[in-house]
Amino acid sequence: MNNQVKNLKELTIELQELKQEHNSLKVSYEKDITENKLAKDQLQVQMKNLDAVFESSPVAMFVIDNTTNIVMTNLAFTVMCGGSESDILQHRPGNALRCIHSHSDPRGCGYAEACKYCNVRNGVEGLIANGGSLHGAELELELTRNGEPGKYWMNIGVEPFIMNGQGHWCIAMDDVTERKKAEEKISKFNAELEQRVADRTNELAAANKELETFSYSVSHDLRAPLRHISGYVELLTTKFHDILPEKGKHYLDSIAGSSHEMGTLIDNLLQFSRTGRAEMRKSANDMNDIVNAVIESITAEQAECAISWKVDKLPIVQCDSALLKQVWINLLGNAVKYSRSRANIKIDIGAKEENNEYIFSVRDNGVGFEMQYAHKLFGVFQRLHPAGEFEGTGIGLANVRQIISRHGGRTWAEAELNKGATFYFSLIK
């Protein structure tokens, strides 16, 4: 009897445990069903969102299956093709997306290394047959749009995915035909521009050759007659000095002076020609060293003038020191020359950095000039003041502009009549 009671208690306990396990399994099952339903609902929401994104995308897109049949399109693709979706779904894209590059076209199609040229693999069908994806390839394709075949440049992306257990490919196409046409125009223009530059370079080389010939002619052919004139004037002056009237002596002095002036003009013109052809030897130069050397030379030559020099801290620049020294000689010499009428000559030399340039300035308190004539300053033989009032040949500033231009810089000036002038030049940093 006791054994029966014991067995009954054990059976009761076992039954309760089974019941608890059953209840636990039931709860778990119901939870799994609920989670599964939630997952399905979430998946449906995501699919709807993806469908909305696919349909509303401004980029033309369509989906093909593993037989290359079009199974889905968005509105942008339908509009691009100029047909209805039902018409498009009846076609396969193989022929419509055939790439038309030639084998010799160096642009290639942009698929992969195995597809260097477009005729190696034919359009999207070839890509699908070999698997993989494609991103940002620009292809020139034959497309049927609005019922008419044509050639268009497309930026294409292809991405594989699984839908309903089957392999599919989403293809996105962006029409870049107009951009390609613009690039071809620019490329053609650049080629024409390069040819024009080459032609212009040849013309300049020929002009430089002519200038060398001209310089040789000036140096030799013009100097000989001048030497004869000067020689005969000197003979007349020495041998017939006692019998020449005063007016005759005055005439001979005028001839000698003009001959000397002509010789100076020739020398300056030759210097200008040589400066334009001289080989540039750029190095790092402290501009203060160059300026101080020029100031020392001018001060010694113009000992009778009271000159107050003010020189700022000037930068170290890459330049041809010999040519830049000539620039400072011309600018500082002019500043002294055109300020000589002042009791106290004041010349300020400064520099500043602006953008990618060093800008140097020379300011004086001289006679200045009217700005309406500033465009003449840097021309050959151009003068703004009478030759009798200020010596010079009108070559100095032309030399300055030529030297600074060869360094890639600019030259300009500002002034006011009787209130001094400021000359500027720039050098690339």
Secondary structure, DSSP 4 states (H G I P E B T S, - for coil): -HHHHHHHHHHHHHHHHHHHHHHHHHHHHHHHHHHHHHHHHHHHHHHHHHHHHHHH-SSEEEEEETT--EEEE-HHHHHHHTS-HHHHTTS-STTTTEE---TT-TT--SS-GGGSSTTTS-HHHHHHHH---EEEEEEEEEEEETTEEEEEEEEEEEEEEEETTEEEEEEEEEE-HHHHHHHHHHHHHHHHHHHHHHHHHHHHHHHHHHHHHHHHHIIIIIHHHHHHHHHHHHHHHHHSTTTS-HHHHHHHHHHHHHHHHHHHHHHHHHHHHHHHHSPP--EEEEHHHHHHHHHHHHHHHTTTS-EEEEEPPPPEEEE-HHHHHHHHHHHHHHHHHTTTTSSSEEEEEEEEEETTEEEEEEEE-S----GGGGGGTTSTT--SS-TTTS---S-HHHHHHHHHHHTT--EEEEE-TTS-EEEEEEEE-
